[in-house]
């Protein structure tokens, strides 16, 4: 791409040259049963991507060091064929819920899908059963409908509206946002304070950061900390999922003294909805306290919160 189309070949080993293809992603199978949670995992997250025809979802189990296991993914309504495109499906939300308007059909679809996912007990290797800790729902298209559903559903303590932001190097990073009363700022995500128009808080996600994060996890060798893998033993089973996770390409942007990956869709606009779901699952895990081993904590020894060094007390020698 860079050499032929941009006349700007990249150096070997640069961030742009390290790109996974669909075959590599599909081959990251771990031999586990679908929906079975590994013993070391203590956090389950889900993300639902909302569209007029379908809802896409993904469920991931996480260890404390961000090692991840894709437990399940799919669409609502479920498609009969294994390989399909969003714009070409026949079994749509409106067809399943005939007689409803668009908002009503989407609301009903969210109700049925979350009912299936959040009521489910996910078995762990030690015999314990787990439930999804946080389920994010994309509010980008039907914002009011998603907020209404998250406020009224019986799963209100588990679901949360979310929206992605493509933050590039020229934009201010979330870590530099002015913290106002009620704001919660985390690792490349933030929860703004409640506004008058809506009484429900939502999550803002730095999608460029988390897309790079997902590809790094997929590129991590099996067995290493931080590896992300798929259930089963047959890579062919994950062909469509892998194609969506590799549908975009990244370009390094520079500005404000830093370099940031900007992820873009090619001109033919392939489906990337499960990629968005994986981004939401990773950000949700961070919200629930999962941290990457070896990542800087932002705390320094011997310093106060204002950045000043602590003064050591002088100990007087004892008089003999």
N, C-alpha and C positions, 0 to 999 in steps of 0.2 A: 504493500500500500504506500509506504513512505517513499520507496525508491521509484516505483513506476508512476504513481499518480501525483505525488507531491514533489518529486525531484529533490528529495531530501533524505537520503538513506541514513538510518540510525546506526549508532555504534553497537556492536554485539554486546549483549548484556544490559542494554538500556531498558528502562521501565516499559517502553513501548514494544520492545521486541519479545518480552516475556508474556506471551499470550497463549492461553489454553484453547484447544479446539474441542469440538463436541465429542470426539472419540476419546480424548483424554479424560474429560469429565465423566462420561458414561462408564468408563473403566474403573472409576473410584468406588467399586462395590466392596462391601465388607463381609458378605456372606451371612448377614443376620436376617432374621425374619422381619417382614414388614410390620411396623408398629411396636416392635419389642425394644424396650429401653435398656441400654447398657447399665451395668451396676454403678459405674462412677458418676452417672448423670443425676443432677438434682434440679435441673431447670428445663421446662418445656415451653416453647413459644410457638405462636402461630401468626400468620399474616394472611389477610384476605384482600385480594385485588379486585375492585369492583368495576364491572363493565356492563353495558346494556344487554349483551347477549349471554355472558357467562360470568361467574365468580371463580377466580383462581385462588387456590389456597396451598399452603405448605406448613407442615409441622416438623419442628427440629428439636432434638434433645441435645443439651449442652453440658459439658463438664466444666469445672471451675476455671480451667485455663483456656477456654474457648475451643476445645476439641468438640466437634459437632457431628451429629448423626441424623441424616434426613430420615424421619420415620414414615412420612406419608406426604403425598401431594395429589392434586386432582382438580376437578372443576365441579361447579354446580350450575346446571344439572350435569350428571355424568354422561360422557359421550360414549357411544357404542364402538366407534373406531378408535384405535390406539394412536393414530397419526392424523392430526387435523390442524386447521388454522382458525383463528377466532372469527374472521370475516366470512368463513365458509361453512360454519356449523348450522345444522338444521334444528337440533334439539336445544332451543334457547329458553331463557327465563320466561319470556312472554308466552311461549308456546306451552310451557308447563303450567303457568298460572294465567290461563285465559280469562278474559273478562275484567282484568285489572289494568289500571294505568301503569305507566313506567315506574313511578315512585312506589306504588303499592306492590308491584311485582318484585322490585328490588328488595323492599322491606321484608316481604314474605320469604324470598330466597335467603336473605341473611338470617332470618329466624330459623329456617330449617337447617341451614349449613352449620351455624353455631350450635344449634341443638345437638347435632350429630357429633361435632368435634369436642365441645366443651363438657358434654355429659359423659363422654367416653372415659373409661378407666384404662390407662396405658400401662401394661404390665412391665415390671422391671425384672432383671435377672435374679434378684434375691427374693422374689415372690411378692414384693411390695407393689402397690398400684399407685400411679401418678395421674395427675390432671394437668392440663395446660395452665401455666402460671399467668401468662399475659397473651391476649389475642389482639393484634392491631388490625384495624379495618381502614382501608384507603378511603379518604374523604375527598380526593381530588375532583371527582366527577359529580357525585350526588352528595354534596356536603351536608345540606339540611337533613336529608333522609338518613344519612349515616349517623349524624348527631342524635336525631330523634330515636333511632333504633338503639344506640348505645346507652341512652338515658332511660329507655323504657324496658329493655330486655331483662329477663331474670338473671342474665349473666353480666349485669352492669359492673360488678366488682372485678371482672376479668377482661372485658373488652375495652378498647380505647380507640378513638379516631386518630388517624395519622396522616401526615402529608410529607412528601419528599421535596427537598430543595437541592438543585444542582449547584452547589457552591464551588466556584472556581478560584484560582489564585488571586484574581482581581477583586473578589468579594471578601468581606470581613469574615474570618472564621468564627464559628459559634463560640469558641473559648474566649473570644474578645467581646462578645455581646455585653452591653450594659445590663447588669443584673438589677431588675426592679422588683419591688415587693410582690411576691407571689410567683415569680419566675423560678424554674428549676433547670439548671444547665448541667448537662452530663457530657459524656465522651462522644462528641460529634452528634449530639441531639440536645434538644431543649423542649421544655413544656412551658409555653407562655402562660401568664396569669389569665384568669377568666375575663372575658370582655362582656359588654352589655348585651350584644346581639345574641350570644350563646352562653348558656350556663355550664357547659361541659368543656373541660380542658382537653387539649389534643397534643399529640407528639409531633414535633418537627424534626425531620431526619436529613442529615447531610448525605445524600444518596451517592455522590461521587466518592466520598471516603469509604462508605460501606460496600460499594460495588468492588472497589479495589481490594477491600478486606476479604470479601467472599472469594475472589479469584486467588488471593494469597492462600487462603485456607484450602481451597481445592487443589492448589499446586503443592501443598505440603505433603511430604511422603507419608504413606501409611505407617502408623506406629509412632510418628513424631507428635509432640504436643502441638495442638492447634490444627490438626488435620480435620478436614470435612469430608465425609464419605456417605454413600448411598446404600440402602438395603439391597439384599439379594446377591446373586452371583452372575446374572446375565446382563451384560452391558446393553444389549439390544432392547431390553425392557425400558431403559431410561433414555432412549434416543431423542424423543421430542423434548423431554425435560432438559437434557444436556444442550440441545440446540438453542433453547431459549436462554440458558445461562451464558451462552457464548454468542448471543445475537449482536451484542454491541462491541465497539472497539474504543480504545482510550487514547486520548491525546494529552500530552503534558502541557499544562498552561503555567506561565510564570507571571508573578506580580506580587507586590507587597513583600518582596524578599523571600518568597517561598515558591515551591513547585507543587502543583496539584494535578492529579489525573482528572480529565473531563471525559465522561463516557457519552458516546453518541451512537445513534442508530444509523446503519447504512441507508442509502437512498431507497432501497427496495422495501424498507420498513418491516422487517421480520418481527414475529411475536417475541416479546421479552417479559411476559407477565410473571412467569415463575421466577425470573431473575429479580424482579421487584419484590416478590414474596420472600425470597431468601434474604434480601437486604432488610426487610421489615423484621424477619425472625432474628437476625443478628442484632439489630438495634434494640429490639425488645429484650433480648438477653442482657444487653448492657444496662438497660433500665432496671432489670431485676437483679443487678449486682454481679453479673459474670464479667470477669476481667481477663485480659490477655496476660499470660505469664511473661515477665520480662519487660512489660510496657512501663514507661515512666509514670509514677504515681502522682507527680506534681508536688510532692512533699520533700523538703530538704532537711537534713539533720542539722540541729543547732540553730534553727531560725524560727522566729515567730511568724504568725500569719501575715504581718505587714511587711515581711521581708528583712527585718532587722535581726542581727545576731543577738542571741541571748547572752546576757552578761553572767559570767561565772562569779559566784560568791567566793570571796577570799576567806580562807579558813585561817584563823589566828593560831599560831603555834601554842601548844600547851606549856604553861610555866611549871617547871619541875621544882 
